[in-house]
Amino acid sequence: MIKILIADDHPIVRSGLKQILIKEPRMVVEGEAQNARELLTLVRKQAWDVVVLDINLPDRSGLDVLIQLKKEFPGLPVLMLSVQAEEQYAVRALKSGAAGYLDKHSAPGELVKAIRKAVAGGRYVSSSLAVRLALDLDSGDRALHETLSGREFAVMCMIASGKRINEIAEKLFVSPKTVTTYRARILEKMGMKTNADLTHYVIKNNLVD
């Protein structure tokens, strides 16, 4: 029996995923978490076969949580789930150790297939994402934002979305001073000087909706 832990802050999404998986005789959703704190507590308490993790949690970036999970439990498969288009986060998630990346609009069968592949030790990618990965490998070029940590990337996207320092600090549960430090580090790594520069880059590269 495959024991699954779902982490998503929307009850309706968790319920929908459970309805898909309950039809599978060898799969059972034994745990649910609505934020990163609950997820980490559950993972540390008992063994799981796979984690289905939303990329946007209310208290931490899903990418940050993914990195932490891979450090603490390197053998635990983690499937990233998101409403964001694949090209925005998928490559980044896979490079951080995700066992797969699924759009929330994917067909139910895709989720089941991805879980089976992840538990078997493989990685699940859609055909379109496979093409993107191949192109990335062929190009050898590294996008500027790929030099950022998961937290820095999240801060950059929030800045580009027009959020103020205090708003970002509240969302990430850190101090405004910490956000300011992140911003300075982002600008340095990206070779930019202003929020306008960051915003232009983010929009040009379709990193936010």
NUPAFI-703252 format. One record per residue (C-alpha): residue number from 1; x, y, z negated. Coordinates in steps of 0.05 Angstrom, whole numbers, plus 5000, padded with zeros to 4 digits. Example, Ala and Ser with C-alpha at 12.3 -4.5 7.8 and 13.67 -1.06 7.14 Angstrom:
+------+------+------+------+
: resi :    x :    y :    z :
+------+------+------+------+
:    1 : 5246 : 4910 : 4844 :
:    2 : 5273 : 4979 : 4857 :
+------+------+------+------+
end
This chain:
+------+------+------+------+
: resi :    x :    y :    z :
+------+------+------+------+
:    1 : 5000 : 5000 : 5000 :
:    2 : 5027 : 5068 : 5020 :
:    3 : 5021 : 5118 : 4962 :
:    4 : 5010 : 5188 : 4988 :
:    5 : 5017 : 5255 : 4953 :
:    6 : 4983 : 5315 : 4986 :
:    7 : 5004 : 5387 : 4970 :
:    8 : 4959 : 5442 : 4998 :
:    9 : 4927 : 5501 : 4963 :
:   10 : 4861 : 5493 : 5000 :
:   11 : 4813 : 5441 : 4969 :
:   12 : 4776 : 5434 : 5035 :
:   13 : 4841 : 5416 : 5071 :
:   14 : 4860 : 5364 : 5018 :
:   15 : 4790 : 5335 : 5022 :
:   16 : 4794 : 5331 : 5098 :
:   17 : 4861 : 5296 : 5096 :
:   18 : 4834 : 5246 : 5045 :
:   19 : 4774 : 5231 : 5089 :
:   20 : 4821 : 5214 : 5146 :
:   21 : 4867 : 5170 : 5104 :
:   22 : 4813 : 5134 : 5064 :
:   23 : 4794 : 5097 : 5128 :
:   24 : 4863 : 5066 : 5130 :
:   25 : 4865 : 5000 : 5091 :
:   26 : 4939 : 5005 : 5072 :
:   27 : 4940 : 5079 : 5053 :
:   28 : 4917 : 5112 : 4989 :
:   29 : 4920 : 5185 : 4967 :
:   30 : 4940 : 5178 : 4894 :
:   31 : 4958 : 5250 : 4880 :
:   32 : 4941 : 5321 : 4898 :
:   33 : 4976 : 5387 : 4883 :
:   34 : 4953 : 5458 : 4898 :
:   35 : 5021 : 5491 : 4889 :
:   36 : 5095 : 5477 : 4885 :
:   37 : 5097 : 5472 : 4810 :
:   38 : 5044 : 5417 : 4808 :
:   39 : 5077 : 5381 : 4866 :
:   40 : 5146 : 5378 : 4833 :
:   41 : 5115 : 5355 : 4767 :
:   42 : 5079 : 5297 : 4802 :
:   43 : 5140 : 5277 : 4842 :
:   44 : 5183 : 5275 : 4780 :
:   45 : 5132 : 5234 : 4741 :
:   46 : 5123 : 5175 : 4788 :
:   47 : 5145 : 5143 : 4853 :
:   48 : 5112 : 5161 : 4919 :
:   49 : 5119 : 5133 : 4989 :
:   50 : 5108 : 5199 : 5026 :
:   51 : 5091 : 5272 : 5012 :
:   52 : 5047 : 5312 : 5059 :
:   53 : 5068 : 5384 : 5045 :
:   54 : 5035 : 5449 : 5069 :
:   55 : 5087 : 5498 : 5092 :
:   56 : 5051 : 5556 : 5059 :
:   57 : 5041 : 5546 : 4984 :
:   58 : 5018 : 5603 : 4938 :
:   59 : 5078 : 5602 : 4892 :
:   60 : 5136 : 5582 : 4937 :
:   61 : 5153 : 5572 : 5010 :
:   62 : 5141 : 5501 : 5032 :
:   63 : 5209 : 5502 : 5065 :
:   64 : 5242 : 5518 : 4998 :
:   65 : 5203 : 5462 : 4965 :
:   66 : 5224 : 5414 : 5021 :
:   67 : 5297 : 5431 : 5009 :
:   68 : 5290 : 5420 : 4934 :
:   69 : 5254 : 5354 : 4944 :
:   70 : 5309 : 5329 : 4991 :
:   71 : 5361 : 5347 : 4939 :
:   72 : 5326 : 5312 : 4882 :
:   73 : 5295 : 5255 : 4921 :
:   74 : 5335 : 5246 : 4986 :
:   75 : 5299 : 5181 : 5003 :
:   76 : 5228 : 5209 : 4997 :
:   77 : 5197 : 5223 : 5065 :
:   78 : 5164 : 5292 : 5070 :
:   79 : 5116 : 5310 : 5126 :
:   80 : 5105 : 5384 : 5136 :
:   81 : 5035 : 5408 : 5152 :
:   82 : 5019 : 5477 : 5178 :
:   83 : 4971 : 5520 : 5218 :
:   84 : 5032 : 5555 : 5247 :
:   85 : 5052 : 5537 : 5318 :
:   86 : 5106 : 5484 : 5323 :
:   87 : 5158 : 5531 : 5353 :
:   88 : 5156 : 5577 : 5293 :
:   89 : 5176 : 5529 : 5238 :
:   90 : 5182 : 5457 : 5262 :
:   91 : 5255 : 5458 : 5283 :
:   92 : 5273 : 5492 : 5218 :
:   93 : 5235 : 5441 : 5177 :
:   94 : 5266 : 5382 : 5213 :
:   95 : 5335 : 5410 : 5204 :
:   96 : 5320 : 5417 : 5129 :
:   97 : 5304 : 5343 : 5124 :
:   98 : 5229 : 5337 : 5140 :
:   99 : 5206 : 5269 : 5166 :
:  100 : 5159 : 5304 : 5213 :
:  101 : 5119 : 5367 : 5228 :
:  102 : 5044 : 5368 : 5241 :
:  103 : 4998 : 5423 : 5263 :
:  104 : 4934 : 5422 : 5220 :
:  105 : 4895 : 5421 : 5285 :
:  106 : 4927 : 5355 : 5306 :
:  107 : 4882 : 5295 : 5318 :
:  108 : 4869 : 5251 : 5256 :
:  109 : 4906 : 5194 : 5289 :
:  110 : 4969 : 5236 : 5292 :
:  111 : 4971 : 5242 : 5216 :
:  112 : 4965 : 5167 : 5207 :
:  113 : 5018 : 5154 : 5260 :
:  114 : 5065 : 5205 : 5228 :
:  115 : 5057 : 5175 : 5158 :
:  116 : 5071 : 5105 : 5184 :
:  117 : 5133 : 5128 : 5221 :
:  118 : 5159 : 5168 : 5162 :
:  119 : 5150 : 5111 : 5113 :
:  120 : 5186 : 5065 : 5162 :
:  121 : 5246 : 5112 : 5159 :
:  122 : 5234 : 5148 : 5225 :
:  123 : 5217 : 5219 : 5244 :
:  124 : 5152 : 5241 : 5276 :
:  125 : 5151 : 5296 : 5329 :
:  126 : 5100 : 5312 : 5382 :
:  127 : 5120 : 5307 : 5455 :
:  128 : 5122 : 5383 : 5462 :
:  129 : 5167 : 5389 : 5401 :
:  130 : 5213 : 5335 : 5427 :
:  131 : 5224 : 5376 : 5489 :
:  132 : 5239 : 5438 : 5446 :
:  133 : 5290 : 5399 : 5404 :
:  134 : 5324 : 5374 : 5467 :
:  135 : 5329 : 5444 : 5494 :
:  136 : 5358 : 5469 : 5428 :
:  137 : 5411 : 5415 : 5430 :
:  138 : 5428 : 5430 : 5502 :
:  139 : 5433 : 5505 : 5492 :
:  140 : 5481 : 5502 : 5433 :
:  141 : 5457 : 5572 : 5416 :
:  142 : 5434 : 5587 : 5345 :
:  143 : 5380 : 5638 : 5334 :
:  144 : 5397 : 5693 : 5284 :
:  145 : 5341 : 5674 : 5236 :
:  146 : 5369 : 5603 : 5231 :
:  147 : 5425 : 5631 : 5188 :
:  148 : 5375 : 5649 : 5134 :
:  149 : 5355 : 5606 : 5075 :
:  150 : 5283 : 5584 : 5068 :
:  151 : 5269 : 5639 : 5017 :
:  152 : 5304 : 5692 : 5059 :
:  153 : 5264 : 5671 : 5120 :
:  154 : 5199 : 5677 : 5082 :
:  155 : 5217 : 5746 : 5056 :
:  156 : 5236 : 5770 : 5126 :
:  157 : 5168 : 5747 : 5153 :
:  158 : 5131 : 5781 : 5097 :
:  159 : 5169 : 5846 : 5108 :
:  160 : 5152 : 5842 : 5182 :
:  161 : 5079 : 5831 : 5164 :
:  162 : 5079 : 5898 : 5127 :
:  163 : 5081 : 5873 : 5056 :
:  164 : 5115 : 5919 : 5005 :
:  165 : 5171 : 5898 : 4959 :
:  166 : 5124 : 5892 : 4899 :
:  167 : 5074 : 5850 : 4938 :
:  168 : 5128 : 5802 : 4960 :
:  169 : 5156 : 5798 : 4889 :
:  170 : 5087 : 5781 : 4862 :
:  171 : 5075 : 5727 : 4915 :
:  172 : 5143 : 5694 : 4903 :
:  173 : 5141 : 5702 : 4828 :
:  174 : 5207 : 5740 : 4826 :
:  175 : 5226 : 5811 : 4807 :
:  176 : 5225 : 5869 : 4858 :
:  177 : 5300 : 5874 : 4847 :
:  178 : 5308 : 5802 : 4871 :
:  179 : 5268 : 5817 : 4933 :
:  180 : 5311 : 5878 : 4947 :
:  181 : 5372 : 5834 : 4941 :
:  182 : 5341 : 5784 : 4990 :
:  183 : 5326 : 5841 : 5038 :
:  184 : 5398 : 5866 : 5036 :
:  185 : 5424 : 5796 : 5048 :
:  186 : 5376 : 5786 : 5106 :
:  187 : 5397 : 5851 : 5140 :
:  188 : 5470 : 5833 : 5132 :
:  189 : 5462 : 5763 : 5161 :
:  190 : 5419 : 5788 : 5218 :
:  191 : 5465 : 5847 : 5233 :
:  192 : 5407 : 5896 : 5226 :
:  193 : 5396 : 5961 : 5187 :
:  194 : 5322 : 5973 : 5177 :
:  195 : 5255 : 5939 : 5166 :
:  196 : 5235 : 5962 : 5235 :
:  197 : 5293 : 5923 : 5264 :
:  198 : 5270 : 5860 : 5227 :
:  199 : 5197 : 5871 : 5248 :
:  200 : 5217 : 5879 : 5321 :
:  201 : 5258 : 5814 : 5318 :
:  202 : 5203 : 5775 : 5284 :
:  203 : 5149 : 5797 : 5333 :
:  204 : 5195 : 5785 : 5393 :
:  205 : 5209 : 5715 : 5370 :
:  206 : 5137 : 5699 : 5351 :
:  207 : 5155 : 5682 : 5279 :
:  208 : 5089 : 5708 : 5250 :
:  209 : 5018 : 5708 : 5275 :
+------+------+------+------+
end
